[in-house]
């Protein structure tokens, strides 16, 4: 006679026996941290807004419940936030294009470092190298599909790009399309919200015409951080 429940119970018992006491203790006592991927180009990699957002986690008593994830673990600007031990992992790649990340890299990154929340700003390098608004928006759409393929419940924050001190019309054209694009792709299971990092951001907030200076970092953190904190609280039930 076939006893499927008995087989399942035996398998579960075998799994528990094979696990070491340390592994069993970790399963019982170590909660899974919420995984957040900062995704982008140099405006993610060589800036300090990630550190300032981490300070917001600490101020909200959430730092112990979250972690940044990504293949990169660096602090090129020697950022010194209030939180000394902030998590420096990210997926920011200087000089990279949204179209290339969508077509060649994001799927592999998410397999290696899965994420519950992805926040991204991409397109600056695309417009400076002649990619059209349509190409960038198509890349965004493909990235959302990859994120959801890796985790159907991924929460997404897309940042409207900060201005360039030159050729800013292309940035404005993409930013203008982002709200309607996000609303169209938004779902209850995998929501998308827009962080307006453009409005009120002046070229004087750039250190070199492209990257944010200290004040620019504060502006980005002030736009991204509250949305991210809201996602974290929703996910943790707080």
N, C-alpha and C positions, 0 to 999 in steps of 0.2 A: 504493500500500500504506500502511496506517495504522500509525504508530509511536507509541503512547501514551507510552512511556517517554521518547522523544526530545522530545516536546512538554513533558512535565513538567520535564525537565532544562533545556529552553530557558526555561521560565517562571521556574525557580529562578535561572538565570543572569541573566535580565532584572531580577529583583527585586534581586539583589546589585549589578548595575550601577547601578540607579537609586538605591540607598542611598548616602548621602554617606559619605566616609571616617570622619567623626566618628561617624555612626550605626553603621557596621560595627564600629568600635572599641568603642563602648559595648555592643553586643550581645555582643562577645567577652570584655570585661573587667568589666562591671558586673553582678553577680548580682542577681536580683530579690529585694528585701527582702520578708520576710513581713509581710503587711498585717493589722493588728489594729484593729478598730473598737470603741472604747468607746462604748456606746449607752445612753442613758438620759435622765433628766430633770435637775433641778438638782443632784441628788446625784452626778451625773457631771460636770455643767458647772462648778459654782461650788465645787468642793472640791479637795483636794490629793492624794487617794489615787492618781490617775493618775500624778502625778509620783513618788510613792513607789514605785509599781510599776516605773516607768522606772529608778529607782535599782537595783532588783533585776536588771533586764536588764544594766545596766552592771557590777554586781558579778559577774554570771555571764559576762561578756565576750560578751554577745549583743546589745548595743545597736546595733552596726553591721549586724546582720542583720535588724532589725525596724523597722517604722514604724507609728505610729498613723495611722489614716485617718478621714476624716469631713469634712463641709462646714464645720465649726467649727474655728477655730484661735485659741484664746484661753486665758488664764490669769487669770480674774477675781479669784482669791484671792491673786494675786502669790505663788504657791507657790515656795519656794526649796529644791528638793531638792539632794542632793549633786552630781547631774549637772546642770551649768549649762545645757547645750544640749539639754535633753530635748524630745521631740516633743510639741507641744501640740495636735495635731489630735484631734478627737473628734466624736461625734454626740450630745452632751448638750444637751437643750433644756428650760430651766426652765419648770415649770408644765404641761408637756405630758403627755397621758394615753397609756397603753399602747394603748388601743383606737383612738385617733386615729392614732398612729404606725403601727400595723398596717394600718389601713384606707386611709390617705391618703399616707403619706410614705416608709416604709421601702424600698419597691421603687425609688423614684426615687433615694434616697440611695445604695443599693447599685449602681445603674447608674453613678452619677457617681464614686463612690469604692468600687470593689470591695474585698472583704475576704476573707482566708483564715480569720481567727478573729474571732468576734463575742463580746464579753462585755457582758452587759446586766443592769441592775437597773431595773425599771419596775413601776409599780402604786401608788406612794405617792399621786400625784395622783388616780388613779382612785378609791381608797377614800375620800379626803377629799371627793370629789364624788359619792359615792353609787353608784359602779359596783359590781356584785356580784362575788363570787369567780368565778362562772362566766364572766362577761364578761371578766375579766382573764385567766383561763386560756385562754379562746378566743382572745384577742388574742395570747398567747404562742404558741399553736399556729399561728396564721396567720403570725406573724413567722418561725417556724422554716421554714414552707413557702416564704416569700419568700426567706429566706437561702439555702435549698437550691436554689431556682429560679435564683438568681443565681450560685451556686457549689455544685454538688452535694457538694463535699468540705469545705464549711464546718465548722470546729470551733467549738463553741458552749459558752460558760460562762454559766449563769444564776445570778444572785445572789439568795439569799433576802433579802428586804428588811430593812433596819435598822428598829428600832422607832420608833414615834411616841410623843411624850410624852402623847398623847391618842388616844382611839379606836383603841387598839392591837389590839383583837380582830379587826378586818378584816385587818390585816397578818398576824397569826398564822394566820388561816384560809387565806390564800393560801400562806404559807410551808409550811403543813402539807401542801399538795397538790403542791408543786413536786417533791419527790423521786420520787414515783410517776409524775408526769407526764413528768419527764425520762427515767426508765427506760423508759417506754413508747415514747417517740419516739427514743430512742438508737439509732444504727446504727453499724456498723463504719466505713463510709465517712464519715459525718458525726456524730461523737460529741457527746454533750451531758453535761457534768458540772455539778454544783451546788456553788457556793461558799456556805457557811453564814456569812453576814454578820450573822446575828441572834443566835445563841447567845453569851452573854457580853457582848453589846453593851448597855450600860446607858444610861438616859436622861441620865445625867451625861456621856456621850460625845457628846451633841448640843449644839450651840452655841445653838440657838434652838428646840429642841423637834422639829425636822425634819431639819436638816442636821448632818453630823458635825463635831465640833471636831477639833483636832489629834490627840487620842488616837483619836477615831473614825476619822479617815483612816488611822491606823496599823493599826487593827483590820481595816478593809476591805482594805487592801493586803496584810495578812498572810494573809487568806483567799483573795483572788483571785490574788495574785502567784504562789504555788507551782503552782497549776493552770495558769496561763498559761505559766509557764516550762516545765512538762511538755509542753504542746502545742507550744511553740516547738521544744523539743529533738526531739520526735517528728517534726515537720515538716522540720526541718533535718538529721535523722539524726545528732544529737549526743548 
